Amino acid sequence: MNIVNNIEKSFYPEVYSQSLTKSADLSLCLLKKTRLAEYVLVVKDFDSDLDIKTQIANARKSIRQQTSAMWLFKEIGAYIVFVCDELPDLAETQLKIDHTGFHAVIVQGVHLVSKSGTHLFNHSKWLNKSFGGTESIASRLVKCAI
């Protein structure tokens, strides 16, 4: 079974209640609506020919198109998961997340998961406190990648 299917089975429908139609850019797009916000977890293949900053920007654009997110009216919190054969030589700080809500798609976490089960991630936090279930999302991703 591949890693995308494992991620979908681990998060849908228990954590994310909807699975949106797959697109050419996104291998998986799961949506969760709460009373105050909407969140997505998306999975994309990592492209070793592009820098990570460009890949995050491309993912943000794909999420915006897939969910019709709009700044001020319909903002979406996003966890972006890149699946790769092996982890590239990147540091956590290179996985850029948003520190403000001034985006239609607010990147709350970026994860790189290799097919061998290694995992690198950066997610939003205030001081040493994380919010939005980021710790549980990270641990689920590691478990389902193995």
PAGU-862341 format. One record per residue: residue in three letters; x, y, z negated of N, C-alpha, C, O in turn. Coordinates in nm, 2 decimals, always signed. Layout:
N
[rec ala [X Y Z] [X Y Z] [X Y Z] [X Y Z]]
...
***
This chain:
146
[rec met [+0.09 -0.12 +0.00] [+0.00 +0.00 +0.00] [+0.09 +0.12 +0.00] [+0.19 +0.12 -0.06]]
[rec asn [+0.05 +0.23 +0.07] [+0.14 +0.34 +0.08] [+0.11 +0.44 -0.04] [+0.01 +0.43 -0.11]]
[rec ile [+0.20 +0.53 -0.05] [+0.20 +0.62 -0.16] [+0.08 +0.72 -0.16] [+0.02 +0.75 -0.26]]
[rec val [+0.03 +0.76 -0.04] [-0.08 +0.85 -0.03] [-0.21 +0.78 -0.08] [-0.29 +0.84 -0.15]]
[rec asn [-0.23 +0.65 -0.04] [-0.34 +0.57 -0.09] [-0.33 +0.56 -0.25] [-0.44 +0.57 -0.31]]
[rec asn [-0.21 +0.53 -0.30] [-0.20 +0.52 -0.44] [-0.23 +0.65 -0.51] [-0.30 +0.65 -0.62]]
[rec ile [-0.19 +0.77 -0.46] [-0.23 +0.89 -0.52] [-0.38 +0.92 -0.51] [-0.44 +0.96 -0.61]]
[rec glu [-0.44 +0.89 -0.40] [-0.58 +0.90 -0.39] [-0.66 +0.82 -0.49] [-0.75 +0.86 -0.56]]
[rec lys [-0.62 +0.69 -0.50] [-0.68 +0.60 -0.60] [-0.66 +0.64 -0.74] [-0.75 +0.62 -0.83]]
[rec ser [-0.55 +0.70 -0.77] [-0.52 +0.75 -0.91] [-0.60 +0.87 -0.95] [-0.63 +0.89 -1.06]]
[rec phe [-0.63 +0.96 -0.85] [-0.69 +1.09 -0.88] [-0.84 +1.10 -0.84] [-0.91 +1.18 -0.90]]
[rec tyr [-0.88 +1.02 -0.75] [-1.02 +1.03 -0.70] [-1.10 +0.91 -0.73] [-1.05 +0.80 -0.70]]
[rec pro [-1.21 +0.92 -0.79] [-1.29 +1.04 -0.82] [-1.28 +1.08 -0.97] [-1.35 +1.17 -1.02]]
[rec glu [-1.19 +1.02 -1.04] [-1.18 +1.04 -1.19] [-1.14 +1.19 -1.22] [-1.20 +1.25 -1.31]]
[rec val [-1.04 +1.24 -1.15] [-0.99 +1.37 -1.18] [-1.04 +1.47 -1.08] [-1.09 +1.58 -1.12]]
[rec tyr [-1.03 +1.44 -0.95] [-1.08 +1.53 -0.85] [-1.21 +1.46 -0.79] [-1.21 +1.34 -0.75]]
[rec ser [-1.32 +1.53 -0.79] [-1.45 +1.47 -0.75] [-1.48 +1.46 -0.61] [-1.57 +1.39 -0.57]]
[rec gln [-1.40 +1.53 -0.52] [-1.43 +1.53 -0.38] [-1.30 +1.50 -0.30] [-1.19 +1.55 -0.34]]
[rec ser [-1.31 +1.42 -0.20] [-1.20 +1.40 -0.10] [-1.24 +1.47 +0.03] [-1.34 +1.42 +0.09]]
[rec leu [-1.17 +1.57 +0.07] [-1.21 +1.65 +0.19] [-1.15 +1.57 +0.31] [-1.06 +1.49 +0.30]]
[rec thr [-1.21 +1.60 +0.42] [-1.16 +1.54 +0.55] [-1.02 +1.56 +0.57] [-0.97 +1.68 +0.56]]
[rec lys [-0.95 +1.46 +0.61] [-0.80 +1.47 +0.63] [-0.78 +1.55 +0.76] [-0.86 +1.55 +0.85]]
[rec ser [-0.68 +1.63 +0.76] [-0.64 +1.72 +0.87] [-0.51 +1.67 +0.93] [-0.44 +1.58 +0.87]]
[rec ala [-0.47 +1.73 +1.04] [-0.34 +1.70 +1.10] [-0.22 +1.73 +1.01] [-0.12 +1.67 +1.01]]
[rec asp [-0.24 +1.84 +0.93] [-0.14 +1.89 +0.84] [-0.14 +1.82 +0.70] [-0.03 +1.81 +0.64]]
[rec leu [-0.25 +1.78 +0.65] [-0.26 +1.73 +0.52] [-0.30 +1.58 +0.52] [-0.40 +1.54 +0.58]]
[rec ser [-0.22 +1.50 +0.46] [-0.25 +1.36 +0.45] [-0.36 +1.33 +0.35] [-0.43 +1.23 +0.36]]
[rec leu [-0.38 +1.42 +0.25] [-0.48 +1.40 +0.15] [-0.51 +1.54 +0.10] [-0.43 +1.62 +0.07]]
[rec cys [-0.64 +1.56 +0.07] [-0.69 +1.69 +0.01] [-0.80 +1.65 -0.08] [-0.91 +1.63 -0.04]]
[rec leu [-0.77 +1.66 -0.21] [-0.87 +1.63 -0.31] [-0.92 +1.76 -0.38] [-0.83 +1.85 -0.40]]
[rec leu [-1.05 +1.78 -0.41] [-1.10 +1.90 -0.46] [-1.17 +1.88 -0.59] [-1.24 +1.78 -0.61]]
[rec lys [-1.15 +1.97 -0.69] [-1.22 +1.96 -0.81] [-1.28 +2.10 -0.84] [-1.21 +2.20 -0.83]]
[rec lys [-1.41 +2.11 -0.87] [-1.48 +2.23 -0.90] [-1.51 +2.23 -1.05] [-1.57 +2.14 -1.10]]
[rec thr [-1.48 +2.34 -1.11] [-1.52 +2.36 -1.25] [-1.61 +2.48 -1.25] [-1.64 +2.55 -1.15]]
[rec arg [-1.66 +2.52 -1.37] [-1.75 +2.63 -1.38] [-1.69 +2.76 -1.34] [-1.75 +2.85 -1.28]]
[rec leu [-1.56 +2.77 -1.36] [-1.49 +2.90 -1.34] [-1.39 +2.89 -1.22] [-1.35 +3.00 -1.17]]
[rec ala [-1.35 +2.77 -1.17] [-1.25 +2.77 -1.07] [-1.26 +2.64 -0.98] [-1.33 +2.55 -1.01]]
[rec glu [-1.18 +2.65 -0.88] [-1.17 +2.53 -0.79] [-1.02 +2.50 -0.78] [-0.93 +2.59 -0.78]]
[rec tyr [-0.99 +2.37 -0.77] [-0.85 +2.32 -0.76] [-0.84 +2.21 -0.65] [-0.94 +2.14 -0.63]]
[rec val [-0.73 +2.21 -0.59] [-0.70 +2.10 -0.49] [-0.57 +2.04 -0.53] [-0.48 +2.10 -0.58]]
[rec leu [-0.56 +1.91 -0.49] [-0.43 +1.84 -0.49] [-0.42 +1.79 -0.35] [-0.50 +1.72 -0.30]]
[rec val [-0.31 +1.83 -0.28] [-0.29 +1.80 -0.14] [-0.16 +1.72 -0.13] [-0.07 +1.74 -0.21]]
[rec val [-0.15 +1.63 -0.03] [-0.03 +1.55 -0.01] [+0.01 +1.58 +0.14] [-0.07 +1.57 +0.23]]
[rec lys [+0.14 +1.61 +0.15] [+0.19 +1.63 +0.29] [+0.32 +1.55 +0.30] [+0.39 +1.52 +0.19]]
[rec asp [+0.36 +1.52 +0.42] [+0.49 +1.46 +0.44] [+0.60 +1.56 +0.43] [+0.58 +1.67 +0.48]]
[rec phe [+0.71 +1.53 +0.37] [+0.82 +1.63 +0.36] [+0.89 +1.63 +0.49] [+0.92 +1.52 +0.55]]
[rec asp [+0.93 +1.74 +0.54] [+1.00 +1.76 +0.67] [+1.14 +1.80 +0.64] [+1.16 +1.92 +0.60]]
[rec ser [+1.24 +1.72 +0.65] [+1.38 +1.75 +0.61] [+1.44 +1.85 +0.71] [+1.55 +1.90 +0.68]]
[rec asp [+1.37 +1.88 +0.82] [+1.43 +1.98 +0.91] [+1.38 +2.13 +0.88] [+1.44 +2.22 +0.93]]
[rec leu [+1.29 +2.14 +0.78] [+1.24 +2.27 +0.74] [+1.28 +2.30 +0.60] [+1.29 +2.20 +0.52]]
[rec asp [+1.31 +2.42 +0.56] [+1.34 +2.45 +0.42] [+1.21 +2.44 +0.34] [+1.10 +2.46 +0.39]]
[rec ile [+1.22 +2.42 +0.21] [+1.11 +2.40 +0.13] [+1.02 +2.52 +0.12] [+0.90 +2.51 +0.10]]
[rec lys [+1.07 +2.64 +0.12] [+0.99 +2.76 +0.12] [+0.90 +2.77 +0.23] [+0.78 +2.80 +0.21]]
[rec thr [+0.94 +2.73 +0.35] [+0.86 +2.73 +0.47] [+0.75 +2.62 +0.46] [+0.63 +2.65 +0.50]]
[rec gln [+0.79 +2.51 +0.41] [+0.69 +2.40 +0.39] [+0.58 +2.44 +0.29] [+0.47 +2.40 +0.31]]
[rec ile [+0.62 +2.51 +0.18] [+0.52 +2.55 +0.09] [+0.42 +2.65 +0.15] [+0.30 +2.65 +0.13]]
[rec ala [+0.48 +2.74 +0.23] [+0.40 +2.85 +0.30] [+0.30 +2.78 +0.40] [+0.19 +2.82 +0.41]]
[rec asn [+0.35 +2.68 +0.47] [+0.27 +2.60 +0.56] [+0.16 +2.53 +0.49] [+0.04 +2.52 +0.54]]
[rec ala [+0.19 +2.47 +0.38] [+0.09 +2.40 +0.30] [-0.02 +2.49 +0.25] [-0.14 +2.46 +0.25]]
[rec arg [+0.02 +2.61 +0.20] [-0.07 +2.71 +0.16] [-0.17 +2.75 +0.27] [-0.29 +2.76 +0.25]]
[rec lys [-0.12 +2.77 +0.39] [-0.20 +2.81 +0.50] [-0.30 +2.69 +0.54] [-0.42 +2.72 +0.56]]
[rec ser [-0.25 +2.57 +0.53] [-0.34 +2.45 +0.56] [-0.45 +2.44 +0.46] [-0.56 +2.41 +0.49]]
[rec ile [-0.42 +2.47 +0.33] [-0.52 +2.46 +0.22] [-0.62 +2.57 +0.24] [-0.74 +2.55 +0.23]]
[rec arg [-0.57 +2.69 +0.27] [-0.67 +2.80 +0.29] [-0.76 +2.77 +0.41] [-0.88 +2.79 +0.39]]
[rec gln [-0.71 +2.71 +0.52] [-0.80 +2.67 +0.63] [-0.90 +2.56 +0.59] [-1.01 +2.56 +0.63]]
[rec gln [-0.85 +2.46 +0.52] [-0.93 +2.34 +0.48] [-1.04 +2.38 +0.39] [-1.15 +2.32 +0.39]]
[rec thr [-1.01 +2.48 +0.30] [-1.11 +2.51 +0.19] [-1.18 +2.64 +0.21] [-1.27 +2.67 +0.13]]
[rec ser [-1.15 +2.71 +0.31] [-1.20 +2.85 +0.33] [-1.18 +2.94 +0.21] [-1.26 +3.02 +0.18]]
[rec ala [-1.06 +2.93 +0.15] [-1.03 +3.01 +0.03] [-1.01 +3.15 +0.07] [-0.96 +3.18 +0.18]]
[rec met [-1.05 +3.24 -0.02] [-1.04 +3.39 +0.01] [-1.00 +3.45 -0.12] [-1.06 +3.43 -0.23]]
[rec trp [-0.91 +3.55 -0.11] [-0.86 +3.62 -0.23] [-0.98 +3.70 -0.28] [-1.05 +3.77 -0.21]]
[rec leu [-0.99 +3.71 -0.41] [-1.09 +3.78 -0.49] [-1.23 +3.71 -0.49] [-1.31 +3.73 -0.58]]
[rec phe [-1.26 +3.63 -0.39] [-1.40 +3.57 -0.38] [-1.40 +3.42 -0.40] [-1.49 +3.37 -0.46]]
[rec lys [-1.30 +3.35 -0.34] [-1.30 +3.21 -0.36] [-1.15 +3.16 -0.36] [-1.10 +3.11 -0.26]]
[rec glu [-1.09 +3.19 -0.47] [-0.95 +3.15 -0.49] [-0.94 +3.00 -0.53] [-1.03 +2.95 -0.60]]
[rec ile [-0.84 +2.93 -0.49] [-0.82 +2.79 -0.51] [-0.68 +2.77 -0.58] [-0.58 +2.83 -0.53]]
[rec gly [-0.68 +2.70 -0.69] [-0.55 +2.66 -0.75] [-0.51 +2.53 -0.68] [-0.58 +2.44 -0.66]]
[rec ala [-0.38 +2.52 -0.65] [-0.33 +2.41 -0.57] [-0.21 +2.34 -0.63] [-0.11 +2.41 -0.68]]
[rec tyr [-0.21 +2.21 -0.63] [-0.09 +2.13 -0.65] [-0.06 +2.07 -0.52] [-0.14 +2.00 -0.46]]
[rec ile [+0.07 +2.09 -0.48] [+0.11 +2.04 -0.35] [+0.21 +1.93 -0.37] [+0.31 +1.95 -0.44]]
[rec val [+0.19 +1.82 -0.31] [+0.28 +1.70 -0.33] [+0.34 +1.67 -0.19] [+0.27 +1.65 -0.09]]
[rec phe [+0.47 +1.67 -0.19] [+0.54 +1.63 -0.07] [+0.60 +1.49 -0.09] [+0.66 +1.46 -0.19]]
[rec val [+0.57 +1.40 +0.01] [+0.62 +1.26 +0.00] [+0.74 +1.25 +0.09] [+0.73 +1.29 +0.21]]
[rec cys [+0.85 +1.20 +0.04] [+0.97 +1.19 +0.12] [+1.03 +1.05 +0.09] [+1.00 +0.98 +0.00]]
[rec asp [+1.11 +1.01 +0.19] [+1.18 +0.88 +0.17] [+1.28 +0.88 +0.05] [+1.27 +0.79 -0.03]]
[rec glu [+1.36 +0.99 +0.04] [+1.44 +1.01 -0.08] [+1.44 +1.16 -0.11] [+1.43 +1.24 -0.02]]
[rec leu [+1.46 +1.19 -0.23] [+1.46 +1.33 -0.27] [+1.57 +1.41 -0.21] [+1.69 +1.36 -0.21]]
[rec pro [+1.54 +1.53 -0.15] [+1.64 +1.61 -0.10] [+1.72 +1.68 -0.21] [+1.68 +1.67 -0.33]]
[rec asp [+1.83 +1.74 -0.18] [+1.92 +1.80 -0.28] [+1.86 +1.94 -0.31] [+1.91 +2.04 -0.26]]
[rec leu [+1.76 +1.94 -0.39] [+1.69 +2.07 -0.43] [+1.69 +2.08 -0.58] [+1.70 +1.98 -0.65]]
[rec ala [+1.68 +2.20 -0.63] [+1.66 +2.22 -0.78] [+1.52 +2.26 -0.80] [+1.45 +2.30 -0.71]]
[rec glu [+1.47 +2.24 -0.92] [+1.34 +2.27 -0.96] [+1.30 +2.42 -0.93] [+1.19 +2.45 -0.89]]
[rec thr [+1.40 +2.51 -0.95] [+1.37 +2.65 -0.92] [+1.35 +2.68 -0.78] [+1.30 +2.78 -0.74]]
[rec gln [+1.39 +2.59 -0.69] [+1.37 +2.61 -0.54] [+1.22 +2.58 -0.50] [+1.18 +2.61 -0.39]]
[rec leu [+1.15 +2.51 -0.59] [+1.01 +2.47 -0.56] [+0.93 +2.59 -0.62] [+0.88 +2.59 -0.73]]
[rec lys [+0.91 +2.69 -0.53] [+0.85 +2.82 -0.57] [+0.70 +2.80 -0.60] [+0.62 +2.75 -0.52]]
[rec ile [+0.66 +2.84 -0.72] [+0.52 +2.85 -0.76] [+0.48 +2.99 -0.77] [+0.56 +3.08 -0.78]]
[rec asp [+0.35 +3.02 -0.78] [+0.30 +3.15 -0.80] [+0.29 +3.19 -0.95] [+0.26 +3.10 -1.03]]
[rec his [+0.33 +3.31 -0.98] [+0.32 +3.36 -1.11] [+0.21 +3.46 -1.13] [+0.19 +3.51 -1.25]]
[rec thr [+0.14 +3.49 -1.03] [+0.02 +3.58 -1.04] [-0.09 +3.51 -0.96] [-0.07 +3.41 -0.89]]
[rec gly [-0.21 +3.56 -0.97] [-0.33 +3.51 -0.90] [-0.36 +3.59 -0.78] [-0.48 +3.59 -0.74]]
[rec phe [-0.27 +3.66 -0.73] [-0.30 +3.75 -0.61] [-0.28 +3.68 -0.48] [-0.22 +3.73 -0.39]]
[rec his [-0.34 +3.56 -0.47] [-0.34 +3.48 -0.35] [-0.47 +3.41 -0.33] [-0.54 +3.39 -0.43]]
[rec ala [-0.51 +3.38 -0.21] [-0.63 +3.30 -0.19] [-0.61 +3.16 -0.24] [-0.69 +3.10 -0.30]]
[rec val [-0.49 +3.11 -0.21] [-0.44 +2.98 -0.26] [-0.33 +3.00 -0.36] [-0.22 +3.05 -0.32]]
[rec ile [-0.35 +2.97 -0.49] [-0.26 +2.99 -0.59] [-0.18 +2.86 -0.61] [-0.24 +2.77 -0.66]]
[rec val [-0.05 +2.86 -0.58] [+0.03 +2.74 -0.59] [+0.07 +2.73 -0.74] [+0.15 +2.80 -0.79]]
[rec gln [+0.01 +2.63 -0.81] [+0.03 +2.60 -0.95] [+0.14 +2.50 -0.97] [+0.20 +2.49 -1.08]]
[rec gly [+0.16 +2.41 -0.87] [+0.26 +2.31 -0.89] [+0.30 +2.26 -0.75] [+0.23 +2.24 -0.66]]
[rec val [+0.43 +2.23 -0.74] [+0.49 +2.17 -0.63] [+0.57 +2.05 -0.67] [+0.65 +2.05 -0.76]]
[rec his [+0.54 +1.94 -0.61] [+0.59 +1.81 -0.65] [+0.66 +1.75 -0.52] [+0.61 +1.75 -0.41]]
[rec leu [+0.78 +1.69 -0.54] [+0.84 +1.60 -0.44] [+0.84 +1.46 -0.50] [+0.90 +1.44 -0.61]]
[rec val [+0.79 +1.37 -0.43] [+0.78 +1.23 -0.48] [+0.84 +1.14 -0.37] [+0.81 +1.15 -0.25]]
[rec ser [+0.94 +1.07 -0.41] [+1.01 +0.98 -0.31] [+0.94 +0.84 -0.32] [+0.87 +0.80 -0.41]]
[rec lys [+0.96 +0.77 -0.21] [+0.90 +0.63 -0.20] [+0.97 +0.54 -0.30] [+0.91 +0.43 -0.33]]
[rec ser [+1.08 +0.57 -0.36] [+1.15 +0.49 -0.46] [+1.10 +0.53 -0.60] [+1.13 +0.46 -0.70]]
[rec gly [+1.01 +0.63 -0.61] [+0.95 +0.66 -0.74] [+1.02 +0.78 -0.81] [+0.98 +0.82 -0.92]]
[rec thr [+1.13 +0.84 -0.75] [+1.19 +0.95 -0.81] [+1.10 +1.08 -0.79] [+1.03 +1.08 -0.69]]
[rec his [+1.11 +1.17 -0.88] [+1.01 +1.28 -0.88] [+1.08 +1.41 -0.92] [+1.16 +1.41 -1.02]]
[rec leu [+1.06 +1.52 -0.85] [+1.10 +1.65 -0.89] [+0.98 +1.74 -0.88] [+0.91 +1.74 -0.78]]
[rec phe [+0.97 +1.83 -0.98] [+0.85 +1.92 -0.97] [+0.88 +2.05 -1.05] [+0.97 +2.06 -1.13]]
[rec asn [+0.80 +2.14 -1.01] [+0.79 +2.27 -1.08] [+0.64 +2.31 -1.09] [+0.57 +2.30 -0.99]]
[rec his [+0.60 +2.35 -1.21] [+0.46 +2.39 -1.22] [+0.45 +2.51 -1.31] [+0.54 +2.54 -1.39]]
[rec ser [+0.34 +2.57 -1.30] [+0.32 +2.70 -1.38] [+0.32 +2.67 -1.53] [+0.26 +2.57 -1.57]]
[rec lys [+0.37 +2.76 -1.60] [+0.37 +2.76 -1.75] [+0.40 +2.90 -1.80] [+0.45 +2.98 -1.73]]
[rec trp [+0.36 +2.92 -1.92] [+0.38 +3.04 -1.99] [+0.47 +3.01 -2.11] [+0.42 +2.94 -2.20]]
[rec leu [+0.59 +3.07 -2.11] [+0.69 +3.03 -2.21] [+0.71 +2.88 -2.19] [+0.74 +2.83 -2.08]]
[rec asn [+0.69 +2.80 -2.30] [+0.70 +2.65 -2.28] [+0.57 +2.58 -2.28] [+0.57 +2.46 -2.29]]
[rec lys [+0.46 +2.65 -2.26] [+0.33 +2.59 -2.26] [+0.28 +2.58 -2.12] [+0.28 +2.68 -2.04]]
[rec ser [+0.23 +2.46 -2.08] [+0.18 +2.44 -1.95] [+0.02 +2.44 -1.96] [-0.03 +2.40 -2.06]]
[rec phe [-0.04 +2.47 -1.85] [-0.19 +2.48 -1.85] [-0.24 +2.40 -1.73] [-0.17 +2.37 -1.64]]
[rec gly [-0.37 +2.38 -1.73] [-0.44 +2.32 -1.62] [-0.41 +2.17 -1.60] [-0.43 +2.12 -1.49]]
[rec gly [-0.36 +2.10 -1.70] [-0.34 +1.96 -1.69] [-0.21 +1.92 -1.61] [-0.20 +1.81 -1.56]]
[rec thr [-0.12 +2.02 -1.60] [+0.00 +1.99 -1.51] [+0.08 +1.88 -1.56] [+0.13 +1.80 -1.48]]
[rec glu [+0.09 +1.86 -1.69] [+0.17 +1.75 -1.74] [+0.11 +1.61 -1.71] [+0.18 +1.52 -1.67]]
[rec ser [-0.02 +1.60 -1.72] [-0.09 +1.48 -1.69] [-0.08 +1.45 -1.54] [-0.07 +1.33 -1.49]]
[rec ile [-0.09 +1.55 -1.46] [-0.08 +1.54 -1.31] [+0.06 +1.48 -1.27] [+0.07 +1.39 -1.19]]
[rec ala [+0.16 +1.54 -1.33] [+0.30 +1.50 -1.31] [+0.32 +1.35 -1.35] [+0.38 +1.28 -1.27]]
[rec ser [+0.27 +1.32 -1.46] [+0.29 +1.18 -1.51] [+0.21 +1.08 -1.42] [+0.26 +0.97 -1.40]]
[rec arg [+0.09 +1.12 -1.38] [+0.01 +1.03 -1.29] [+0.08 +1.01 -1.16] [+0.08 +0.90 -1.10]]
[rec leu [+0.14 +1.12 -1.10] [+0.21 +1.11 -0.98] [+0.32 +1.02 -0.98] [+0.34 +0.94 -0.89]]
[rec val [+0.40 +1.02 -1.09] [+0.51 +0.93 -1.10] [+0.47 +0.79 -1.11] [+0.52 +0.70 -1.05]]
[rec lys [+0.36 +0.76 -1.19] [+0.31 +0.63 -1.21] [+0.26 +0.57 -1.08] [+0.28 +0.45 -1.05]]
[rec cys [+0.19 +0.65 -1.00] [+0.13 +0.59 -0.88] [+0.23 +0.59 -0.76] [+0.20 +0.52 -0.66]]
[rec ala [+0.34 +0.65 -0.77] [+0.45 +0.65 -0.67] [+0.53 +0.52 -0.68] [+0.59 +0.48 -0.58]]
[rec ile [+0.53 +0.46 -0.79] [+0.61 +0.34 -0.81] [+0.54 +0.22 -0.75] [+0.60 +0.11 -0.76]]
***
